[in-house]
Amino acid sequence: AVVQHHRRALVEEMQRYTRLRAGADPVADLDWLLTVDAMVLRAEAMVRWLDQCEGRLARSRRGASGAAPRETVRSAVGSPASEAPAGADARSATTAGTAGGP
């Protein structure tokens, strides 16, 4: 309920920003338009994060009710990186080859 309430408020905020942008002059109001664009993008990112939270909470509830154990993530050297679900630690997979630098 809290996630849905927050999502609804963010969507209303994005709609308000869109209405504000509609009457702006693309040249004279460029700095303001760029600021509003940034605010819209932040709100969109927050909505995506809330969607992620809802999915993770739903999976957690299913896991607590006796679902199969989760697969673990392995680091580049083959040892378990954590007890996180597979794919949860994309950062370690993408940075493993760049740790030593060029």
N, C-alpha and C positions, 0 to 999 in steps of 0.2 A: 504494500500500500504506500509506503514512504517513497519507494523508487518510482512508482507510477505518478505520484503527486509531483515529485521533482521533475520527471520527464514532461508532464503536462505544463508546468511552469516554464520550462526551457523552450518548449514548442511555441507557447504564447509569446515569449520573449523574441524568438526568431521571427515570428510573424510581425511583431511590432517593428523590429529592425527593417524588415522587408518593406513595410509601408513607409517608413521614414526615408529609405533609399529612393523610393519611387519618384519623389519630387525633387531630388537633388540634381544640381547641374554637374555633369561629369568633369568639367574643367574647373569651374570656380570652387566646387566643393570636394576636390580630389582628396585632400588630406582627411576630411571628415568621412568620405566614402571608404577610404582605406581603413580607417578606424572601425567603422561599422562592419566592414567585411571581416575584420579580425574578430570582432565580437560574435558575429554569426558563426564563424568557423569554430570558435571556442565552444559555443553552445552546441553545435553539431557534434563536436568531439565528446562533450559531456553526455549527450544523448546516447552515443555509441558506447561509452563507458557504462552507462546505466543498463543498456541492453546486455552487455557483457556480465555485469553484476547479477542481473536476473537469471541469466543462463547458468552462471556458476552456482548461485544459490539453489536453483532447481536441481542441478546435478548433485550438489552436496546433500540435499534432502533425500534424493534417490539413493545415494551412496550410504547414507545413515540407515536406510531401511533394508539393508542386506544385499546391496548390489555387489557385483564381482569386484575384486580388488583392482586398484588402478595400476596401470603400467608406469614404471619409473623412467625418468630421463637419464641418459648416460652422457657423461662429458666426452670431450674429444679423445681422452686417453682410455676410455672404456670403463671407468669406475662410476658408480651411481653419483650423479650430481646432486640429487635431492629426491624426495619422495613426491615431487610434483607430477601431475599428469603429463603424459607425452606431449611435446609441443609447447609446453608452458614456458620453457626457458630458451626462447629463440635467440636471445641476446648472446648467450654463451656459445651457441652453435655458429653464429655469424661472426663473433669476435675471436673464436678459437684460433683461426689461421692468421690473425693480425696482431696477436698479443706481442710478438717480438718486434713489430714494426717493419718498415721496408728494408 
